[in-house]
Amino acid sequence: MPKDRHIIAIGGGGFGRNPGEGIIEEYILKQTKKKKPNICFIPTATGDNEAYKVNYYATFSKLNCNPSHLDFFKRTPDLKKLIFSQDAIFVGGGNTKSMLAVWNEWGLDKILKKAYKDGIVMSGVSAGAICWFKNGITDSWDSNLKVMPCMNIIKGTCCPHYDEEPERKPTVKKLIVSKKLKNVYAVDGGAALHIKNEKQFKSVVFKKDKSSYEVSLDKENFVETNFKKISLI
């Protein structure tokens, strides 16, 4: 029987800001259905930032799991062996364009796509949230937010930090109203969009008054439709 496929796309928050809290992190681990799952952190988008890795271990070492991480800016391990020994992957935030360029050069994008199909739970925040979609709305450029192609596991476009960064909502609205995009999956900080088998979309909330939405036009009106919520608080 084939395993369920999971993507948990976090709009903002988690161990990068609140090390040791572990609310959304525990939810990710539970989706593996393993007693003590293996999870690997991929911090490529920050250039393998050391403080980010410290926060990761400070959080996941308190949870019932076997945490590890993948560096690309030191000697890089056997990627297939590392990824396929995991039950879950967590991709960190940072510069999406630079991250995907490194992954493509090493072939990690292809490995992650196969691992996803094999039932390894995929998750991440910000850059690590949008990378799974056909397109992501990113601040990889310092000029303005742009829509960039990503890994195309999930059809559509994702925007993280929807309620956290002032330019996010106006940019999404402009893209929708101008019909440059048909719809956008928008995720607040403190929420995650959990996608199961590419079809079931739910909003997982780990901060008060947060949500995930499908943003679209309805008879020329801009509408934000809330996904069904799972509250962790």
N, C-alpha and C positions, 0 to 999 in steps of 0.2 A: 504494500500500500504506500503510495507516494506521501512524502512529508509535506505539511503545510509550509507555505512560503511567507515570510514576514519581513516587512520594512517598517521601522519605527523612526519617523522623521521628526526631530525635536526642533521647535522654533527658536529656542534660546533657553539658557539656564542649565541646570545639572551640575556635574562635578567641576566644570571649568570655573563657575562662579561660587558654588557652595560645596566645596570639598567635604566629604564625610556625611553629607545629608542622605544621598543614595536612594531617593524615592523613585524617580523614573528609571534609575539604574537597576533597582531590584525588579521592577516590572519587566525590563528587557530580559533579565536572566530567567524569569519565570516562563517566558515564552519558549525557552529551549526544552522545557519539561525534563530537564536533567537535575539530579540531586546536587551535583557540584560541577556546573558547566565550565568549560574553557571559554574565555573571552579575550579577544585581542583588540587593543587600541591602536588606531592608525592616525598619528598626528602630523601627517604630511603637510597639511594646509598651513601649519605654523612653522614649517621647516624643522619638525621634530623638537619643538620647544620643550626644554627640560622641566620648567615649572609646571607646564600642562601635564606632563607625565607624572610628576609628583602628586598633583591633585587627583589624577586617575587612580594611582595606587592607594592613596589615602582613603579613597572612597570604596573601591572594589575589594581591597584587602579586609574591609569590615563585613563584606557580604560573602555568602557561601559559594565561592567560585575560585577558579584558577586564572588570575589575570596575567596577561603578557602584553607586549607591545611590538610594533614593527617600525624600525628605523630605516629610512632611505638615505640619510646623510651621514651614516657611518657604514661599516661593512654590512651589506644587506644579505639576509638569510635566504634559504631556499623557500621561495614564496608559496609554491603549491603545497609543500610539506607543512608550512606554518598555517596557512589559511584552512586547509582541509582537516587540520587537527582541532579546529575550533568548533564551538557550538554557537557562538555569537561573535559579531564584529561590531566595534564602535568606532566611527569615523569622526574625528574632531573638526572644529571650526577653523576658519582662516581664509586663505586665498584659494577659491575654488578652481580658478583657471590654472594656477601654478600646480595645484595638487593633481588635477586630471592630466596635465602634461607629463608629470613625473610618473604617474601610474601607467599612462599609455606607453611611455618609453620602456618601462620594465614589464609590461604585459599584465599588471595587476588588475586592470579593469576587466579583462577577459576572465581571469581567475575568479574574481568576485562574482561575476555574472553566473558562472558555473556553480560556485558555492551557494549562491542564492537559490538556484534551481534545485540543488541538493538538500535544501532545508536548513541551511545555516542562517540564523537570525541576523538580519542586517539592520544596523541602527546608526544614528549619528546626529550631530547638532549643527545647524547653520550650513556651512559647506558640506558637512557630513549628512545633512538632511536633504539638500537639493540634488546631490550627485546621483541619486537613484532615478531621477525623473528624466523625461525627454529634454526638458529645459529647466533652468533655474534662474531666478532673479537674484543677481549677485552684486556686491560692492567690491569685486576684485580690482576694478579700475577706480582711481580716486576721483574721477570727474563726475560721474553719476551712476545710478543703478542701471545695469544692462541685463538683457535676457541672453543667456548663453547655453549652447547645447551641452547636455550632460550624458549619462550612461544609457538612458532610454529603456530602463527596466519597467518603469511606470509611465504610461502615456500622460502627457499634460505637463504643466509648468508649476513649480513650487516656489513660494516666497516665504522665507523664515522671518523672524523678528517683526511680524506684521503689526503688532501693537507697540513695539519697543523703540523703533527708529522712525523719526518723524517723516522721512521721505518715502517710507514703504507704502502706506495706504494710497497717497496721491499718485504714485508711480503705477501701482496695480490698477487703480481706477482709470487712469489715462490709457493704459494698454488695453483694457477691456472696452471702454467707451469708444475708443478709436478702432476697435475690432481687429487690432493687431494680434490679440490673443482671444480665443473663445472663452476660456475659463482659466482660473488660477486656483491652486490649492494653497491657501494662506494659513500660516501657523503662528500663533502668538508665542511669545516667550512664556515659559511655564506650562506649555502644552506640547503634545506630540501628536502627529497623525500616524495612526497604526493602520497599515494596509496589509490585508491578508489575502493571499492568492490573487493579487492584482485587482480584486473586486470589492472586498469588504473594507469600507473606510470608517474608522472610529477616531474620535478625539480623546486622547488620554490626558487628563488634567492633573498637574502636580503643584499648581499655585492657584490661589483664589481668583475667580472671575476671568479665567483664561479659556481659550477655545481654538478650534481649527475650523476652517470654512472652505466651502467651494464658492468662489466669487465669479459671477457671470452677469450677463445681460438678460433681463426678462422683459420683453416688449419695450426695449430701449431703456429700461430702468436698471441701474446698477444694484445688484442684490448680493448679500452675503448670507449663505445658507449654512447654518451650524450643522456639523456632523454630530451624530449620537455620541454622548459623552460617557467616558469611564472616569470616575473621580478617584484619585489616589490620596485625597486629603480629607 
